[in-house]
């Protein structure tokens, strides 16, 4: 509200956020916004349908097992499920408190990202709020993992839609695909409803389960009643098993940037779900249930429509802190797949830093639009200011460097040497990435201290004096990009 949003109201959902279908509500089923005989997806069904029908620009949902992603796919929306703890859950009725997070529905990634930027932040009153370290965006293409044998439970329309979407994504420059076994993820997913985590859902109900049992939806009651099968030993054994599966998943994804999956396996009608409610619901969580258990971020986006006229979506999944990376990639993919996402706007708008940072001045190949700028972006850096150095520097075009680079040298004005102000960009990056950034800088360049026009100092590129023997003095151009433009 402080950012200017107007609260319109509450929406219907699967009771106690237990369901991926949208039909388990004492207020009645929420019908799909596009095809009313089909399920809307859940549990955040009403939130998704309100956006899909144009009643609001965005809405908030919850996501424990996929509730912020499945409704997005079924209603042709974006569903942003952030890293757990990035959005405060204060005031949210929990389903599984250790796994829950607020999610965002919108028509495109750029809108969803703007909402996250406005709402993200540490909340000391929420015991599960945290400040996860953010990864940088990617600038050299994407290394994408996909399931080696995708599961669609016989839905050929869903399979073809995913294959067509994957083909389009693969056509992007720099994209590579690695097919991985998916057992670690599906085994983790089964822990949510077939393991001790179902007892956490029961814990969320408190005394209500016993004192108001008749008011609980029959399917929700049947699921939460399974808590009686588990004890504390089962809970610890479940944690041990999940840790093993997490480690296996980390190994599978070690050399990739993100995991790409269908958002759902199939899209059932309301009648089909009512005929077999638990099995149908379980099928819909095949690609979603493991994400929060494995402490991952996810972004569901609309993809290629099915041949039968139903929507289909894909989901980008990454480790905790990959929210900006997924959002920028998702904006690019959505635009490629026919959406109106604004990838540039997302790329230029990272979340506020929540960690110690260091400012670095750049004057050459690391400037915006230059060939090494990707090193800053992938280190999680963002442009802090465009300025100049003080008037105590000279700039040289170095010989035999690839890509071409300048050398910045501070002169001794006390000796009567003439200097000039050189155009500079100051970038801010997480301190944890500064060492690896510096280690990648080749001779004759290095990092020292740079004085700016306002008299302040930042870390910045310096040059070894020996490299100036065959270098050209280009100080008169005032900056590297002006020199390059003059050469053309």
Residue, then its C-alpha position, 0 to 999 in steps of 0.5 A: x500500500x505504501x508503494x501505491x497499490x490499492x487493496x481490492x479484497x480477498x479471494x477464494x481458494x482451496x481450504x487451508x491452502x491444501x490443493x492445486x485444483x481450486x475446487x476444495x473450498x466451502x465457498x464453491x469451486x473457482x472456475x477457470x477464467x478461460x474455460x469454465x469447465x476446467x479447474x482454475x488451479x490452486x490453492x490460490x485460485x481466486x487470486x489468479x482468476x481475478x488477474x486473468x479476468x482483468x479485475x486487478x493488475x496483480x494479486x498475491x497468492x501463497x505457494x507451498x507446493x505450487x499454489x502460485x504456479x499451477x493457477x498461473x499456468x491454467x489461466x495464462x499468467x505469470x506466477x512468481x514464487x520468490x525465494x522463501x523468506x524474501x517476502x514477509x509472511x506476516x499475517x498469512x495463515x500457514x499451510x506448512x510454515x517452514x515451506x510457505x511463501x507469498x507469490x505474485x500473479x501478473x500478466x507479464x514478468x515485468x509487472x510481477x517483478x515490480x511488485x516483488x521490488x516493492x514488497x521484498x524486505x526483511x521483516x523482523x516480526x516474521x521468524x522465517x523472513x531472511x535476506x538471501x544473497x542474490x545471484x547476478x543475471x546471465x549475459x552469455x546465454x543460459x545453460x538449461x537443465x530439463x527432465x530427461x523423460x518428462x511426465x505428462x500422464x498420457x496428455x499428448x497435448x501437454x507434451x507437444x506444447x512443452x516440446x514446442x516451447x522448449x524448441x523456441x527457447x533452444x533457438x535463442x543464441x547461447x542457450x544449451x540444453x542438458x537433460x537430467x534424470x528427475x528422480x531426486x526431484x520427484x522423490x522429494x515431491x512425494x515427501x510433501x504429501x506422503x511424508x511427515x510434512x503432512x503433519x505440519x499441515x495438521x499443526x497449522x490447523x491447531x485445535x480447529x481439526x478437532x473442534x470444527x472437523x465437520x467444517x473441513x472440506x472432505x478431501x482436505x480432512x482426509x489429507x490432514x488426517x494422515x498426520x496420525x501416521x507420523x511421529x517425531x522419528x518419521x519427521x527426522x528421517x524425512x529431514x535426512x532423506x530430504x537432505x540427501x535428495x537436495x545434495x543429489x539435485x545440487x550435483x545434477x544442476x551444478x553446471x547449469x544456470x536454471x532448471x526448465x520444466x512444464x508448469x503442470x503435467x496436464x489440465x483436468x476438468x472440474x468433473x475429472x478432479x471431483x471423480x478422483x480428487x487426490x490422484x489428480x491433484x498429485x499429478x498436478x504437483x509433479x513439477x512443483x511440489x519439490x521446489x520449496x522443500x529444496x529451497x529454490x526460487x521459481x517463475x512460471x510463465x505462459x508458453x505455447x498454447x495447446x492445440x486444443x485451445x487450452x493454455x500451457x506454461x513453463x517454469x524456470x527454477x533456480x537456487x535460493x537467491x536466483x530471483x533476478x536471474x530467473x526474472x530476466x530470463x523469464x522476461x526474455x522467454x515470455x517475449x520469445x513465446x509471444x508475450x509482452x514482457x520487458x526484459x530490459x526493464x527487469x534487467x535494469x531493476x535488481x532488488x535492493x542490496x541486503x549485504x555489504x557491497x563495494x563500489x568499483x569505477x570502470x573506464x573501458x571494456x567494462x562500461x555499459x554496452x562494452x564487451x566485458x560488462x557481463x563480468x559485472x552483471x554476472x557478479x551481481x553488480x549494478x550501475x551506481x553512478x555515471x560520472x568522471x574521475x578527478x582531473x588528475x588522470x590520463x587515458x591510454x589505448x593499450x596495444x595488443x589487448x583482446x578485447x581492446x582496453x584502455x589504461x588509466x594512469x594518475x599523473x603527478x600534478x605537483x610536477x606540472x603534468x597535465x591531467x583531465x577528467x575521464x568518463x567513468x561508471x561506478x558500479x556497486x557489487x556484493x563484497x563476496x564477489x569482489x575477489x573473484x572479479x579482481x582475480x579475473x583481471x589480466x595484466x597489465x591492468x589491476x584494481x587500485x584506488x580511483x579519485x572521482x570528480x567530487x573528491x571521493x574515492x572508489x576502487x577502480x582500474x589502474x594500469x602498470x606503467x610498462x604497458x604505456x610504452x606502445x600505448x596511444x594517449x587518448x586523454x583528449x577524447x575524454x573517455x573510452x567510448x568517445x575514442x571508439x566512436x571517433x575510430x569508426 
